[in-house]
């Protein structure tokens, strides 16, 4: 029931009570004008009792007209279930944060209602602090059509047999106890118990009433003097018969009332179960398409009718419809234009009705004032700010939705709308966060490039200028030193550009991996041949216990990973350090390790080492290699291969960089 409550605003919340009274239309219009004047939300509440199902057709039509008018004027429709209408209205008002209640005073009074207080007076007594607006009934006085407690009697042989069988058993047991000297009171209690059982076991109140009369007659016939006649000589017997009859009637009435309340409780439990199941399934959905699919499945399961769902995005037209057939099979991916029925359901008239619902957020189609000749009833799946989809319920050959079904449907659609709204807000938040990250990445990139490229560019331009102007004054060693510096700076800039392009392609998903089984030894040997020139000042070794070890990879990219990690070890270790590249099989993966005996990586830097633009100090640096793209590129490449990359301490000193690849095995055939 809590899902039906409208959000309480500071300006208040108006509650109007729906009924089958002819004046209820006027009450609804008054509440709508008040909501507009106070600029607040309002809810139209209907309390469904056990007798609502047997409501006369004329009263039901007036009730439905009032509900449709309230919805058209902007009210949220809510339904609660119970027998005592004022108590349930008061409970809803307290829980829902209602500040004002609009209720009509009817001119219709049944005979058995004459001694009861009017509902308005009972509500005022229950909520003395609430603001009430009582609209008098200006209609001529009338009397509602009544039936026997709102029931339509249906003869049942099974219920008749139950009635006579229980009364016979009560009579037999009464005779046994009477002969044992337990007296007439025991027989009276047995008959009252029998009436209670008959009221519970039969399908209509009339059987309980019949059992009450028959039990009095049987008691008079079997147990009173003279026995086995309907005459009674004792003056006390008429009083006994009267009390017994009243007790039997009251027992029967209470039993039937409890049964009806149990049915209402079962309906409410079913409704709660459906909403809970729907909420759980929608919460588990990960995409907009999955949310709509599960919504269609739940509506089909709830109504056992064919359902159409049209997604709506932004201000664009409705997307292609999705069909959920009432026979339990769904057709996804759009409507089949070759099917005759499908053509009718997506005809121009039907699409116009669905489009109108998308724009206005209200119901249209069969049973409504807008497009009443349509084949479907169209309802909006809406959130707080917009319509996310339109649901079409195929009504052909089936009766209109009952109030209970319609309220369940509205609750399911509201749940779906809120989930879609939440999913859209999360997506917008994610896009905004991604945009912020991209802006931050762009700013960091520009900052890092402007800072870290200044040194090599200045060196290249300075050395080139000196060579151009004073080449004749320089000896060969000095010239060779300047040529080498220009060459190294140019190589570094080229590697930087390659890393930037590779990172961009991987992050944008535009780089295609060409993974094939490759011999790891060949890839490692090729990478070692393309190391930095300073690698010659270190001991670079390759240790492969298995020369035929193969992994699934893009050899060019994995080679770049190896080059970047090894060059990183060359840069941050002292001259003459030992760098060992090894690989081995670990279950269905290949573990590649690059170990060095340098100063190692600080613990606080290990988690950030593979982040873009992160560098550790300036050890061994010349001021130009601090951009922090190499290891970030390695991380992107390894993750694109489905592997893991990391760093740990080497024993006794140094660091071990490692990454994993998928193992590839080549079967040998003779």
RAKASUL-V870615 format. One record per backbone hydrogen bond with DSSP energy under -0.5 kcal/mol. NH is the residue of the N-H (numbers start at 0). CO is the residue of the C=O. If there is no record, write none. Layout:
BEGIN
nh->NH co->CO
nh->NH co->CO
END
This chain:
BEGIN
nh->3 co->0
nh->4 co->1
nh->8 co->11
nh->11 co->8
nh->13 co->40
nh->14 co->99
nh->15 co->42
nh->16 co->101
nh->17 co->15
nh->17 co->44
nh->23 co->20
nh->24 co->21
nh->26 co->22
nh->27 co->23
nh->28 co->24
nh->29 co->25
nh->30 co->26
nh->31 co->27
nh->32 co->28
nh->33 co->29
nh->34 co->30
nh->35 co->31
nh->36 co->32
nh->37 co->33
nh->38 co->34
nh->39 co->34
nh->40 co->11
nh->42 co->13
nh->43 co->75
nh->44 co->15
nh->44 co->42
nh->45 co->77
nh->47 co->45
nh->47 co->79
nh->48 co->46
nh->51 co->48
nh->53 co->50
nh->54 co->51
nh->59 co->55
nh->60 co->56
nh->61 co->57
nh->62 co->58
nh->63 co->59
nh->64 co->60
nh->65 co->61
nh->66 co->62
nh->67 co->63
nh->68 co->64
nh->69 co->65
nh->70 co->66
nh->71 co->67
nh->72 co->68
nh->73 co->70
nh->74 co->69
nh->75 co->41
nh->76 co->74
nh->77 co->43
nh->79 co->45
nh->81 co->47
nh->84 co->82
nh->87 co->83
nh->88 co->84
nh->89 co->85
nh->90 co->86
nh->91 co->87
nh->92 co->88
nh->93 co->89
nh->94 co->90
nh->95 co->91
nh->96 co->93
nh->97 co->92
nh->98 co->12
nh->99 co->12
nh->100 co->130
nh->101 co->14
nh->102 co->100
nh->102 co->132
nh->104 co->134
nh->105 co->103
nh->112 co->109
nh->113 co->110
nh->115 co->112
nh->121 co->117
nh->122 co->118
nh->123 co->119
nh->124 co->120
nh->125 co->121
nh->126 co->122
nh->129 co->126
nh->130 co->98
nh->131 co->129
nh->132 co->100
nh->134 co->102
nh->134 co->132
nh->135 co->133
nh->136 co->104
nh->137 co->135
nh->148 co->146
nh->149 co->146
nh->150 co->147
nh->152 co->150
nh->159 co->155
nh->160 co->156
nh->161 co->157
nh->162 co->158
nh->163 co->159
nh->164 co->160
nh->165 co->161
nh->166 co->162
nh->167 co->163
nh->168 co->164
nh->169 co->165
nh->170 co->166
nh->171 co->167
nh->172 co->168
nh->173 co->169
nh->174 co->170
nh->175 co->171
nh->176 co->172
nh->177 co->173
nh->178 co->174
nh->179 co->175
nh->180 co->177
nh->181 co->176
nh->186 co->182
nh->187 co->183
nh->188 co->184
nh->189 co->185
nh->190 co->186
nh->191 co->187
nh->192 co->188
nh->193 co->189
nh->194 co->190
nh->195 co->191
nh->196 co->192
nh->197 co->193
nh->198 co->194
nh->199 co->195
nh->200 co->196
nh->201 co->197
nh->206 co->203
nh->207 co->203
nh->208 co->204
nh->209 co->205
nh->210 co->206
nh->211 co->207
nh->212 co->208
nh->213 co->209
nh->214 co->210
nh->215 co->211
nh->216 co->212
nh->217 co->213
nh->218 co->214
nh->219 co->215
nh->220 co->216
nh->221 co->217
nh->222 co->218
nh->223 co->218
nh->223 co->219
nh->227 co->220
nh->228 co->225
nh->232 co->224
nh->233 co->224
nh->236 co->233
nh->239 co->235
nh->240 co->236
nh->241 co->237
nh->242 co->238
nh->243 co->239
nh->244 co->240
nh->245 co->241
nh->246 co->242
nh->247 co->243
nh->248 co->244
nh->249 co->245
nh->250 co->246
nh->251 co->247
nh->252 co->248
nh->253 co->249
nh->254 co->250
nh->255 co->251
nh->256 co->252
nh->257 co->253
nh->258 co->254
nh->259 co->255
nh->260 co->256
nh->261 co->257
nh->262 co->258
nh->263 co->259
nh->264 co->260
nh->265 co->261
nh->266 co->262
nh->267 co->263
nh->268 co->264
nh->269 co->265
nh->270 co->266
nh->271 co->267
nh->272 co->268
nh->273 co->269
nh->274 co->270
nh->275 co->271
nh->276 co->272
nh->277 co->273
nh->278 co->274
nh->279 co->275
nh->280 co->276
nh->281 co->277
nh->282 co->278
nh->283 co->279
nh->284 co->280
nh->284 co->281
nh->290 co->286
nh->291 co->287
nh->292 co->288
nh->293 co->289
nh->294 co->290
nh->295 co->291
nh->296 co->292
nh->297 co->293
nh->298 co->294
nh->299 co->295
nh->300 co->296
nh->301 co->297
nh->302 co->298
nh->303 co->299
nh->306 co->323
nh->307 co->391
nh->308 co->321
nh->309 co->389
nh->310 co->308
nh->310 co->319
nh->311 co->387
nh->315 co->312
nh->318 co->310
nh->321 co->308
nh->322 co->330
nh->323 co->306
nh->324 co->328
nh->327 co->324
nh->330 co->322
nh->331 co->329
nh->336 co->334
nh->338 co->335
nh->342 co->338
nh->343 co->339
nh->344 co->340
nh->345 co->341
nh->346 co->343
nh->350 co->346
nh->351 co->347
nh->352 co->348
nh->353 co->349
nh->354 co->350
nh->355 co->351
nh->356 co->352
nh->357 co->353
nh->358 co->354
nh->359 co->355
nh->360 co->356
nh->363 co->377
nh->364 co->369
nh->365 co->375
nh->367 co->364
nh->370 co->368
nh->373 co->370
nh->376 co->392
nh->377 co->363
nh->377 co->375
nh->378 co->390
nh->380 co->388
nh->381 co->379
nh->382 co->385
nh->387 co->380
nh->387 co->385
nh->388 co->380
nh->389 co->309
nh->390 co->378
nh->391 co->307
nh->392 co->376
nh->392 co->390
nh->393 co->305
nh->393 co->391
nh->394 co->374
nh->397 co->394
nh->405 co->401
nh->406 co->402
nh->407 co->403
nh->408 co->404
nh->409 co->405
nh->410 co->406
nh->411 co->407
nh->412 co->408
nh->413 co->409
nh->414 co->410
nh->415 co->411
nh->416 co->412
nh->417 co->413
nh->418 co->414
nh->419 co->415
nh->420 co->416
nh->421 co->417
nh->422 co->418
nh->423 co->419
nh->424 co->420
nh->425 co->421
nh->426 co->422
nh->427 co->423
nh->428 co->424
nh->429 co->425
nh->430 co->426
nh->431 co->427
nh->432 co->428
nh->433 co->429
nh->434 co->430
nh->435 co->431
nh->436 co->432
nh->437 co->433
nh->438 co->434
nh->439 co->435
nh->440 co->436
nh->441 co->437
nh->442 co->438
nh->443 co->439
nh->444 co->440
nh->445 co->441
nh->446 co->442
nh->447 co->443
nh->448 co->444
nh->449 co->445
nh->450 co->446
nh->451 co->447
nh->452 co->448
nh->455 co->451
nh->456 co->452
nh->457 co->453
nh->458 co->454
nh->459 co->455
nh->460 co->456
nh->461 co->457
nh->462 co->458
nh->463 co->459
nh->464 co->460
nh->465 co->461
nh->466 co->462
nh->467 co->463
nh->468 co->464
nh->469 co->465
nh->470 co->466
nh->472 co->469
nh->473 co->469
nh->473 co->470
nh->478 co->474
nh->479 co->475
nh->480 co->476
nh->481 co->477
nh->482 co->478
nh->483 co->479
nh->484 co->480
nh->485 co->481
nh->486 co->482
nh->487 co->483
nh->488 co->484
nh->489 co->485
nh->490 co->486
nh->491 co->487
nh->492 co->488
nh->493 co->489
nh->494 co->490
nh->495 co->491
nh->496 co->492
nh->497 co->493
nh->498 co->494
nh->499 co->495
nh->500 co->496
nh->501 co->497
nh->502 co->498
nh->503 co->499
nh->504 co->500
nh->505 co->501
nh->506 co->502
nh->507 co->503
nh->508 co->504
nh->508 co->505
nh->509 co->504
nh->510 co->504
nh->511 co->509
nh->512 co->510
nh->514 co->512
nh->515 co->552
nh->517 co->550
nh->519 co->548
nh->522 co->518
nh->523 co->519
nh->524 co->520
nh->525 co->521
nh->526 co->522
nh->527 co->523
nh->528 co->524
nh->529 co->526
nh->530 co->527
nh->534 co->531
nh->535 co->532
nh->536 co->533
nh->537 co->534
nh->538 co->576
nh->539 co->537
nh->540 co->538
nh->540 co->578
nh->542 co->580
nh->543 co->541
nh->544 co->582
nh->546 co->544
nh->548 co->545
nh->550 co->517
nh->551 co->661
nh->552 co->515
nh->552 co->550
nh->554 co->552
nh->557 co->553
nh->558 co->554
nh->559 co->555
nh->560 co->556
nh->561 co->557
nh->562 co->558
nh->563 co->559
nh->564 co->560
nh->565 co->561
nh->566 co->562
nh->567 co->563
nh->568 co->564
nh->569 co->565
nh->570 co->566
nh->571 co->567
nh->572 co->568
nh->572 co->569
nh->575 co->536
nh->576 co->573
nh->578 co->538
nh->578 co->576
nh->579 co->594
nh->580 co->540
nh->581 co->579
nh->581 co->592
nh->582 co->542
nh->583 co->590
nh->585 co->588
nh->588 co->585
nh->589 co->660
nh->590 co->583
nh->591 co->589
nh->591 co->658
nh->592 co->581
nh->593 co->656
nh->594 co->579
nh->595 co->654
nh->596 co->577
nh->598 co->571
nh->604 co->601
nh->605 co->601
nh->605 co->602
nh->606 co->602
nh->608 co->604
nh->610 co->607
nh->612 co->627
nh->613 co->610
nh->613 co->627
nh->614 co->612
nh->616 co->614
nh->620 co->617
nh->632 co->628
nh->633 co->629
nh->634 co->630
nh->635 co->631
nh->636 co->632
nh->637 co->633
nh->638 co->634
nh->639 co->635
nh->640 co->636
nh->641 co->638
nh->642 co->637
nh->645 co->657
nh->647 co->655
nh->649 co->653
nh->655 co->647
nh->656 co->593
nh->657 co->645
nh->658 co->591
nh->659 co->643
nh->660 co->589
nh->661 co->551
nh->662 co->587
nh->663 co->549
nh->666 co->664
END
